[in-house]
Every structure is written in structure tokens, then in C-alpha cells.
């Protein structure tokens, strides 16, 4: 059989060339794309879960309607009338249907033109901001959507950190998930800040135009919408022209978005707008600023709405304002503090015009008191053994190279202490201060509540140390209270909006700072100064005790005095410390004191002063038996365990009886009672005593 040599033919070749292997770069990019899509999907899923969970945790619509931003504080006078309302002002809540269409379209046009098409954040807006930033080389901040602004207003602060922006975006998407566009816009328009303390469209409309937000016209709506960008700048009360200019920009944007026609834009007449009159910031704001500064001490952790009930008497505040304005010399400022017998502030004037200057000269300014400082000199002298009838000599004197002179340059020779005080003899005050010791005078001032630094140079007896008006008034109030410590205060109680008492001032048991016979003696001198001395202009037809004070070159004028349980201090001068022609304590300040006090004491019974200085028995008995009974320096006490306690310890010796008399130099050296302790002074001065 023949061999078969037939072979199979090879398969035909494909007409297409062989496919080359993909490069490493292409394989990497392909994998990157696939993984990118996967991560994007995972990220979107995670974001969706985060948005859903955040939306579930958000308050309900009704809860968001009831929430407020910031603390509201209503300050009331002692009669319950409202002095001032501070903090956010909320008008009536307007439903979506009650808000005028022009207001809704104006806000959407200028703040978020794609509001109805985005999901809480605006990707197109972000992309545009990024493109402009890259092309111009400048940093451009993307405008937040209305939903983002609502999230920031309700839940966040104004920090610009990336973390805060991320939370804002998440909350915005959650809001869009949970609420409709109409609900979000309603929340926004009722909560956004428009300036001047006004939150929401209705509050803004009432504040700036004097009518409800339901009655807004097109130009009014454009002006309100324009304020959101910069409330303090575009507010019509801050800059009317800037507000109108911004409102015209809003109208232009509305026209571009076809929200209004060109004819409607042209018809908007801003010159015919009527603005609401602002409530004047009167003198009561000096007082309210002072008391509100104390809230952090009384209610340190409170942020809820509260009402602060104060000691201020509205009628007396008006009388004080009129007294200062009518009597302050031209170009000069005036301040007044009036205290009731327990330290309650009845009236406070910190300057002639709060709008021009809100600096409180009654509580913050430090000025030289002039001869009003002699209160402490004569108190130290009376405590050391002098009395009103003691003989002194008004003559030239030099102390450590310092030679004081009397006003007018005359000297009266031998006179009594009462006359020297009534006519404010500088040479006698210098001699008394030198005799009792300048440190004793400084100690007396500190004891009665002077919180400013005191130098003990000889000229200090004439008032070279600076003081605050409220401190000096407090010192005179101690004398009026017959030596009992006085703490000026302005808050009676603090309540919640529902009437719950959060703080109430408790009755005080003040320590005695000066002995009764010393307070009687100085009251005798102070009454004489008004009756026949330099303070005659302060007479009001009933007993008044007081002292004038005038500094060199008539830079400061003071009158300090009391009658029928009310102590009032008046200061006048210029803020730049320049001289005021004719300014003397016995002139304008004394007249202002009298004008105010006539009203202040009108409803009170006439009170005669206790001016009879009855000395403690151990000081006036001449025989040995009195000493056998022991002076306070010899007293001893026994504690609960039977241990001897030093007479300097607890319980203390009576204020006027701290040491036995020692004859010498015409004085009886008596150790003064202790000064008010640091705790007492810290409480009395709000915890901010100067160093």
C-alpha cells in the first residue's frame, strides 16, 4: 500500500495585527480610574449616610421656630418700668405666605440665585469661585448658600476654619433633606441678622421702617435684603447713603434674574422712604451699663433670657439729668451718683451725652477731689481727739518744703476747727494732716472705700490723690449712715422670663467703720460748711451736710453731701483736664446738687442730724476708777476652749475704743478701727479693685 505523504495546511493568518500589551502607565491610569470611581461611590454612600443621620438628629421645624440666637436682657427700674432691652430683637414670626413676595425674591436674588436648584451647597458657585481664583491669582471666597447661612446662624459660629465649613456643608445638606425649600426660606427670613439687634424680617421692618414685615414695599425689601452682607455697614441708621446704594445693587440683581421688570426697578424711589425714629440713648444707659457689667459675677453661667430689677428711680434719674445739663459749664462734662441710706443707687449720670460718649465718668474716671478730700483729714483728726470747738491757727506753714496757701491768700489767725472746715482753710488742713500723720489720713480714706492708689506726700491733704466719684460718694454715705459701712449696689434681683428668681440681694449687716462720736463730729462740720461756709449754694430748705472741692486752675469742681438719708456726689470738669473758667465746687456743682436734692428728698420727712459728739465713758472720766475698769487696750477675751484671745483678735474692741488716750500735742491718740476687709471691698467694687 502506497505511503500517504499528505500534510495538513496551516490555518490562515488573521488580517488584523496582533494587539500590543498595554503600557504600565495605561494600566495604572485604568486602575486609578476604577478605584477612583469605587472610592467616589463609597464616599457618596458615606456622605449620604452622614447626611441622613444628621437630618434625623436635627430639631423639628416647630422647635427651630422657637429657638433664639443670643441672650435677651430686660433691665427694669425699681418701679418695674423697662429701662432698656438689650440683646437680640425678634419680631413676630411670619409664615412663608405672610412674607411679601418681593422680600422672598429680593433675598434669593442677592444671596443665592440658584437656591431652588441646589441641594444645600452650590457646586456651580464653588466651581466658579475656584476658576476665578485660579485665573486671577487672587483668593476668592465662595458665597454661602441660604441653607448654609441658616445652618451657621442656628447651629454654628462665624469661624472660617475648614472644619467649621465642612460641618456647615453637612448641616446644609441635612436641612435640605429634612425640610422643603419653602420651610428653609421661612426659617432663614425669620432668623437672619439684619443689624441693630434685629433678627428676622419683621423685627428689621419694625426697627428701620416702623411697620410690620407684612407691609414691606419693593425698595424697603431691597434695602433689608442688602443688609445681610454687612449689617453694621449697610444699616440705614449707620449710613443711609451706603444702605441706599446697596439696595440699588439688589434691585439690579433682581432685574437680571427677571424677578422684577425694568419698570418696577425704575419706579422704586428710595428718597421717599420713611425711616423709624431711633429711641434716644439717654443718661440711663450709664447706669444700665454699670449694672450689666456685674452679671458675670452674679450669674456666671447663665445664657437664658433674663430680667434685671434695679434700684434706679426713673423720676430721680430725670431730675439728675436735668440738674447736670442745666448747671454744667459750656464745654464741661458732669457726673452724679446718688445713694440711698443702704447704698442703693437711686440715680447715676456718667456724662452729659451718652450718644456722644458712653464713658462713665461716675464710675471710671479718676480725678483730683480738691478740698472734698478734707473729709478724711478731719475724720482722722476727730478720731485722734480733736473736736469741732478745738482751737487751731490759720497761718502760713511749711511742711517738708511744701507751703500751702489759702484761697484768696488771706489768713484768719486763731479760729476753731469748725470755722476752719467751713471755710476750707488749707493751712489748717495741712497742720492737722501733719499732726495726725499722713498715713492715718490715707488709712481713713481706704477704710471708707477709696479704691485708687494713695500717696502720703504732704499735699495729699488738699486732694492731690485721684479718686472716683462713686467711691467718694460712698465715703460721705458712711458718714450719713453714722459710721456704718456702705456698699453701692444697683441690682435688687434677677429673674427668668417666667418670673423664676435667679438672684436676690440679701439684707446686709454692715460693719462699723467709724465711731458714732466721730461721725457726729464730722457731720457737725459738714453741716456748718453748707450753712455758712463754701457750700451755701447747696442749701435746700432742710438740713444738709456737705463739702465742696475745687482743684488748681479750676480743672475740677465737686460737691458731696447728704440730707434725709440720701447721699449725692457731683463732679464737673473737662475730659482733657483743661481749666474751666469759673468752675468751683461751691458754684455749678453745688447748684446741681441742690436742684437734684430738692426733688430727691421732697417725699421724705425732714431729718435733723446727730451732731452731738458723745465720747465713750473711758475717754472722758477723769478719775482713776475709770482706768481701773480698764481701757479697751486692757480688755481680754476668752474663746470657747478657755484660751485667752488678744484684744486685737475676735471679738474686736468697739470701733472707737481701740486704745487708751495718750496726752500729747493737743491730741488723744486713738487707734482707728480696722478698715473694711478685702472681701468686703471686692464685693463692693465688683471684684476689680486696682492694684
Helices and strands as residue ranges (DSSP letters): H 24-57, H 61-66, E 73-76, E 82-86, E 89-90, H 101-111, H 123-136, H 146-155, H 162-178, H 181-191, E 193-195, E 198-199, H 201-209, G 213-215, H 218-227, H 231-234, H 240-256, H 262-267, G 270-272, H 284-292, H 295-298, E 306-310, H 314-327, E 333-339, E 345-349, E 367-368, G 370-373, H 374-384, E 391-394, E 413-416, H 417-422, H 426-436, H 438-447, G 458-462, E 466-467, H 469-480, E 491-496, E 501-504, H 516-531, G 536-538, E 545-550, G 552-554, E 556-563, E 566-573, I 585-589, H 590-600, H 617-620, H 624-628, G 632-634, E 637-638, E 644-645, E 663-664, E 667-668, H 678-684
